[in-house]
């Protein structure tokens, strides 16, 4: 699938709705009481491309388990007709040096079919947060690895 086909299957939420979804995600899945959260996420910095934070939300996930790519694919197969929301951390182009990194905007929230998402991961940033409208679960794809194996997280509602 090329980018234009992938893009045709993606709904970009308007900024107001996207911010509402992100806030609900954070109150559901993120430990906002940690000093690390305050210092690295809640405290944004002025950058050439707007206000950004330095950390990763997944560092503060509640009830997280490390899962494999096979487990994600199995979960997706069980939920293949499910539409999911996806967003990524708000980092600056000063920190992310990959050209054209945010194909949907760095603060965008998108909605698409789970199966389509897995087919188009190469069009999205490395660290993404995946969840559905129930806010019962989340899967996080990270840029990290453990002994060369990609590091993915899943957690259930706190």
N, C-alpha and C positions, 0 to 999 in steps of 0.2 A: 504494500500500500504506500503510495506517495503522500507527501504532506497535504496536498490539495484534497485528496480523497479523505484523509484523516480529518482535516479541518471541516469538511462538509458534514461530518458525523458528530461534531462537537458543538455544544451550546455554551457560549461565554455568558456568565451571569452579569447583570448590570452591577456596577461598583457597590451600590447600596446593598443589594441582595448578597453579593459576594462577601462584603464585610460582616453582614449579619450571620452568614453561614460560618465564617472563620471564628467569630466570637463564640458561637454556640459550640463549635469544635473545641476551642480552647477551654471553655468552662466544663465540657464533658470529659475530655481526655488528657488535659495537661495540668500538672501540679504547679499552679501559679503562686504557691506560698514559698517556694524555694528562693533563696537569695540569688542563685544562679539564674533563675528565670527573670527576676527583676533586673539583674545586671546585664544580661545578654539578649533578652527578648523584649521585655517591656520598655526598656530604655533604648530608644532609637537615636541614631546619629544622623546629622546632616551630611549628605553625600552629594556628589555631582548629579545624581539621578534621583534625588529625593530622600526622604527619611527612611532609614534602613536599620535592621538589627544585625548583630554579629553571630549569634548562636543558631542552634537548630532546635525547633520545637520538640523533636523526638528525644532530645536529651532529658526532657521533663515528662515523658509519657507515663501515665499511671498504668499499673497492671499489665506491663508489657512482657511479651514472650518473643524470643528469637525464633523465626520460622524460615523455612527453606523456600527456594523458588518453586519447587515441586508442590509444596503445601499451598502456595499462592495460586498456582495453576489449578489445583484440585478445588480450592475454595471458589475460584472463578467459574470452573465448570459447573459446580453446584448452584451457582448464582448467575449463569450466563445471560439471562434475560434482564438482569438487574441494571438499572442506571445508577451510576456512582458520581460523587463529587470528587474533584481533585484540585489541590492547590499546592503551593511550594513556599519555602521560606522567602522572606523579603530581604534579599541581600543586594548589595550595590554592585554595579558593573566595575567598581573599584576593587572588589573582592573576587568576582567571577570574571575571569579573563577570556572565557570562551565566546567568540563572536556569535551573535544571533542566538544567544542562550534562551531568552524568553520569547518564544514564538507567539505566545498569547498574552504577553504583558507580565511583568514581574509580580503584580498584585492581583492577577486574575484568578477567578475560581471558575472551573469548567464543569460541565455535566455531560456524561456520555455513557454508553453501554460498556459494561465491565470487559466483555470480550474484545470490543474495539480498542479499549484502553490498552490491553495487553499486547495488541497488534501494533500499537503506535507509540510505545514507550520511548523510542528513539527520537520522537519529536518533542519530548518534555524534559524539564530539568532532571538532574540525577536524584534529588531528594524530593519525593512527592508523598502527599498524604491522601489516602483513598478511603472513602466511607460512603455509606448510603444515607438516605433521608431519615432513617430510624435513629441514627447516631448510637447504635448498639455496639458497633465494632469499628475498628480502623486498621488498615494495613499501611505501613510506612516503608517505602523503598528508600534506602540510603546510599550514599556514595562510599560507604565504608565496607571493609571486608574483614573476615576472621580467617587467617591462614589461607588467603586467596579465594575464599568462598564469599560471595556477596552477603551482606548483613541486612536482613529484613526484620521488621517488627510487626507484631499484631497485638492489639489489646482490645478488651471489652470495656463497656461503659463502667465508669467508677462507681 
